[in-house]
């Protein structure tokens, strides 16, 4: 038997999303902070140099694009 009462613990409150959709800068900053780690994970790239050493880095261009897209989609969210 599976446990169906597992609730996600780290969801953003709806009022934060609604405030951000209505243009609140503080609420938008909370949303960006909430997704900061996930965005960084999506943008992590691995580089291998001539000696075979591997380096991980965050692709800043991709990171900025994802942030802009998150802001645009949040502002387009229909709260009604």
Secondary structure, DSSP 4 states (H G I P E B T S, - for coil): --------S-PPPHHHHHHHHTT-HHHHHHHHHHTHHHHHHHTEEEEE-TTS-EEEEE-HHHHHHHHHHHHHHHHT----
